[in-house]
Amino acid sequence: MRLRSTAFIAVPLLTALAIAGCTATPQPAPTTAGPQRTTTPTPTVTATPTAAAQPTVDGLVVRPEVLEFRSSGSVVETFDYMTDPGQVVAALTALFGRPPVDEPIAGNSHFPPGVTHAWGNVLIEEGVRTDRWVDIPYTLANPRFRVRFIGPAEGSVWLSSVDGQQAGDSWQLISDDPDSAAFACQGSPVELSASSGMEGYGRTAVIARESDDWTTVLWIGAPDLETTGCA
């Protein structure tokens, strides 16, 4: 009887241990990843280049072969006398902030008809090829345009030859200029370039025209040509 009692006690104990061994140990619940945060890269800001300030034109200088626009003495733009006059008119209109006053040029046996574009003391004389002038080529003797300064300044823009001669100066200053010993039909040379390369003419000139009483400079202009006589 004692043996049977022992056997019954052991069976429930072994059964409990077997059940305990078959029970799975609870595993931690998997962690669900939340939405990934996307980092937007900061765009690189490229600085916009600042446009260089345009030089202020404060002077016009008439030369034998070009009209110079100057800023504080430095040349910033040039127009030779074979340039389309429309380009010169546009540049001067922008400079002075107003269109020119236009007057017709009748022309004669020496010069074609045309138009004078005037901004006060600055004159651009545009030659027009009509009638008998149609087939005559543009040359420094008959350029697309001529320049005349009839005063020392126009507004804040000074007007002169390369050596500083201006309309209104004493004529004695022109007489003392060594270039004035040369001869040109429209006035006395104050600057001469290299040879014009044209038959019958010498060098290309900037000229000064005297007043009727020969006391002052009436105007400074170009181009004209050195020659030995005028028809």
C-alpha positions in Angstrom: 0.0 0.0 0.0 2.9 2.4 0.7 4.4 1.8 -2.7 1.1 2.6 -4.6 0.8 5.8 -2.7 4.2 6.9 -3.7 3.6 6.2 -7.3 0.5 8.3 -7.5 2.3 11.3 -6.0 5.1 11.1 -8.5 2.9 10.9 -11.6 1.2 14.3 -11.0 4.6 15.9 -10.4 6.2 14.5 -13.6 3.1 15.6 -15.6 3.4 19.1 -14.2 7.1 19.2 -15.1 6.4 17.9 -18.6 3.7 20.5 -19.2 6.0 23.2 -17.9 8.7 22.1 -20.3 6.4 22.3 -23.3 5.2 25.8 -22.6 7.0 28.4 -24.9 8.6 31.3 -23.3 6.8 34.5 -24.5 8.9 36.5 -27.0 8.8 40.3 -27.0 6.5 41.7 -29.6 8.4 43.0 -32.7 8.8 46.7 -32.8 7.1 48.2 -35.7 9.3 50.9 -37.3 7.5 54.2 -37.7 7.7 56.2 -40.9 11.2 57.3 -41.9 11.8 61.0 -41.8 13.0 62.3 -45.1 15.5 65.2 -44.8 15.1 67.7 -47.7 18.5 69.1 -48.7 18.8 72.9 -48.4 19.3 74.3 -51.9 22.6 76.1 -52.5 21.8 79.7 -53.2 23.9 81.1 -56.0 24.4 84.8 -55.9 23.3 86.7 -58.9 26.2 88.5 -60.5 25.8 92.3 -60.1 26.1 94.0 -63.4 29.1 96.3 -63.6 28.1 100.0 -63.4 28.3 101.6 -66.8 30.8 104.5 -66.9 29.3 108.0 -67.0 30.2 109.7 -70.2 31.3 113.2 -69.4 33.2 114.2 -72.5 33.1 114.0 -76.3 36.4 114.3 -78.2 36.5 114.8 -82.0 39.5 113.0 -83.6 40.6 112.8 -87.3 39.1 109.4 -87.8 36.6 108.8 -84.9 34.3 110.5 -82.4 35.3 109.5 -78.9 33.0 109.1 -75.8 35.1 109.6 -72.7 34.6 109.1 -69.0 37.1 110.8 -66.7 39.5 111.1 -69.6 39.3 107.4 -70.6 37.8 106.4 -73.9 34.8 104.2 -73.4 33.3 104.1 -76.9 34.2 105.3 -80.4 32.4 105.8 -83.7 34.3 106.2 -87.0 33.0 108.4 -89.7 31.9 105.4 -91.8 29.5 104.2 -89.1 25.8 104.1 -89.8 24.7 107.6 -88.5 21.7 106.0 -86.9 24.0 104.3 -84.3 25.6 107.6 -83.5 22.3 109.4 -83.2 21.0 106.7 -80.8 24.2 106.9 -78.6 23.9 110.7 -78.4 20.2 110.6 -77.7 20.8 108.2 -74.8 23.7 110.4 -73.6 21.7 113.6 -73.6 18.3 112.1 -72.7 16.5 113.7 -75.6 16.2 113.3 -79.4 18.0 115.7 -81.7 16.5 118.7 -83.5 16.8 117.8 -87.2 17.3 120.3 -90.0 17.8 119.5 -93.7 21.1 120.2 -95.5 20.6 121.4 -99.0 24.0 120.2 -100.3 26.1 121.7 -103.1 28.6 120.8 -105.7 31.1 119.7 -103.1 28.9 118.1 -100.4 25.7 115.9 -100.7 22.4 116.9 -99.2 21.6 115.5 -95.8 20.3 116.2 -92.3 21.9 118.0 -89.3 21.0 116.3 -86.0 21.6 118.8 -83.2 21.7 118.4 -79.4 22.5 122.0 -78.5 26.2 122.5 -79.1 26.7 119.0 -80.7 26.0 118.7 -84.4 26.0 115.5 -86.4 25.8 116.2 -90.2 24.6 113.1 -92.0 25.2 112.9 -95.7 22.4 111.3 -97.8 23.1 109.7 -101.1 20.6 111.0 -103.6 20.5 112.2 -107.2 24.0 112.5 -108.6 25.5 111.3 -105.3 23.9 107.9 -105.4 26.9 106.1 -107.0 29.6 108.1 -105.2 31.2 105.9 -102.4 31.6 107.1 -98.8 35.1 108.3 -98.1 36.7 110.6 -95.5 36.2 113.3 -98.1 32.5 112.5 -98.1 31.8 110.5 -95.0 28.6 109.1 -93.7 28.6 111.8 -91.0 30.7 114.8 -89.8 30.9 116.2 -86.3 30.9 119.8 -85.2 31.1 121.3 -81.7 29.8 124.8 -81.6 30.2 125.3 -77.9 32.6 124.2 -75.1 30.0 121.9 -73.5 26.5 120.5 -73.7 25.1 120.3 -70.3 27.7 118.4 -68.1 29.4 116.9 -71.2 32.5 118.8 -72.3 33.4 119.1 -76.0 36.9 119.4 -77.4 39.7 118.3 -79.6 42.2 115.9 -78.1 44.5 118.8 -77.1 41.6 120.6 -75.4 40.7 123.2 -78.0 37.1 124.2 -77.9 34.6 126.5 -79.5 34.8 129.9 -77.9 38.6 129.8 -77.4 40.8 132.6 -78.5 41.9 132.1 -82.1 45.4 132.9 -81.0 45.5 129.4 -79.4 44.8 127.9 -82.8 47.4 130.0 -84.6 50.0 128.8 -82.1 49.2 125.1 -82.8 51.9 123.7 -85.1 49.3 121.6 -87.0 47.6 124.8 -88.1 50.4 125.3 -90.6 48.8 122.6 -92.7 46.0 123.5 -95.1 42.4 122.2 -95.2 39.4 123.7 -97.0 37.0 124.1 -94.1 39.3 125.4 -91.4 42.7 125.3 -89.7 43.9 121.8 -88.6 44.5 121.2 -84.9 45.2 117.5 -85.2 46.4 115.4 -88.1 46.4 111.6 -88.5 48.3 109.4 -90.9 47.8 109.8 -94.6 44.2 109.5 -95.8 45.3 107.3 -98.7 43.2 109.4 -101.1 44.5 110.8 -104.3 44.9 114.5 -104.1 44.7 114.7 -100.3 47.2 114.4 -97.5 46.4 113.6 -93.9 43.0 113.5 -92.2 42.3 116.4 -89.9 40.3 117.9 -87.0 39.8 121.5 -87.9 38.9 124.7 -86.1 36.9 127.4 -87.9 37.5 131.0 -87.0 34.9 133.6 -86.3 34.3 136.4 -88.8 36.5 138.8 -86.9 39.3 136.1 -86.4 39.2 136.5 -82.6 37.6 133.3 -81.4 37.0 129.7 -82.4 33.6 129.3 -84.1 33.5 125.5 -84.1 35.7 122.4 -83.8 35.0 119.5 -86.2 36.0 116.5 -88.3 36.8 114.9 -90.6 38.4 117.2 -93.1 41.4 116.5 -95.3 44.7 118.2 -95.8 45.1 119.5 -99.3 47.0 122.1 -101.4 43.9 124.0 -102.6 40.1 124.1 -102.8 38.0 124.3 -105.8 
